[in-house]
């Protein structure tokens, strides 16, 4: 018996987000921001992919999405293992990674500025969360209650409300951190058609 299509889609989307977050964790580890390799998180992602593999479903589109997620994960694992081996052999240069990450960050910022915030972009969401943590830490604020999963769910909820309110209107959202607090800015998209007024 085939598993519910929507349930499969949600599982695949969740593991795609997990892979994106794991990539961020490895990037932080390789440039020295984290002391330990995120091996446990990597095992959990591997387990989730295997669990989806055991499910039966007919959708060609979902099978392709799952294959793409698995291939991306395998490619990243090969890359991470190669760098880890370089670290163990003493041939790894963190400076080159930092330079590459700076260039990647600049590209991401240009894309965010152009397209706006995507609530399914876990990498960007994690950056916003880390920015809030760093901002509050620098001021000596209490960090009790700060949790990435809650932060992500809360931000998605706010985005859902705004998208419902401004649906079918040519706008984009920019999410920024100001004084340790999250702010969502609504901007008009440049289109060839006359833009509608925001209600």
Secondary structure, DSSP 8 states (H G I E B T S, - for coil): ----HHHHHHHHHHHHHHHHHHHHHHHHHHTTSSSS--HHHHHHHHHHHHHHHTS----HHHHHHHHHHHHHHHHHHHHHHHHHHHHHHT---HHHHHHHHHHHHHHHHHHHHHH---TT-HHHHHHHHHHHHHHHHHTT---TT--HHHHHHHHHHHHHHHHHHTTTSSEEEEEEEETTEEEEEEEE---SS------
